[in-house]
Each structure stands twice: as C-alpha cells, then as structure tokens.
C-alpha cells in the first residue's frame, strides 16, 4: 500500500499536466491502474471476483 504522504502528494495539482499520477482509490497503487474503473489490477480482480463491479463477469469456457 502507498503511504499517506504519497497519496497526498499525488492529489495535489501538478505544475505540468503530464505529471499527474493516477492511483487506485482502494489501496493507492499507481502501477497496473485501470482508468475505466479507477482501480489497480489487484483490487479490480478482488472486486470482480466478489461481483461488486456492475457489468463485469468472470469468463469461463
């Protein structure tokens, strides 16, 4: 998990728009981030497995 200082730093408006850091709203992780869901890949998988993300189903064939 990201520290509270890192999360606070990423929430501040950056000097340049290219410096924006998008973080997962659950854990604060910045790598493996999915913009569509505002989650990292790990949290996305956990919530999708529980069925807590509307419209997402686990595929099986």
Number of C-alpha atoms within 10 A of each C-alpha: 10 12 10 10 9 12 20 9 11 17 13 10 11 12 8 7 8 7 10 13 15 19 23 24 14 12 15 19 21 18 13 13 19 15 11 6 12 15 24 22 15 14 17 21 14 12 14 16 13 11 13 12 14 8 7 12 12 9 5 4 2
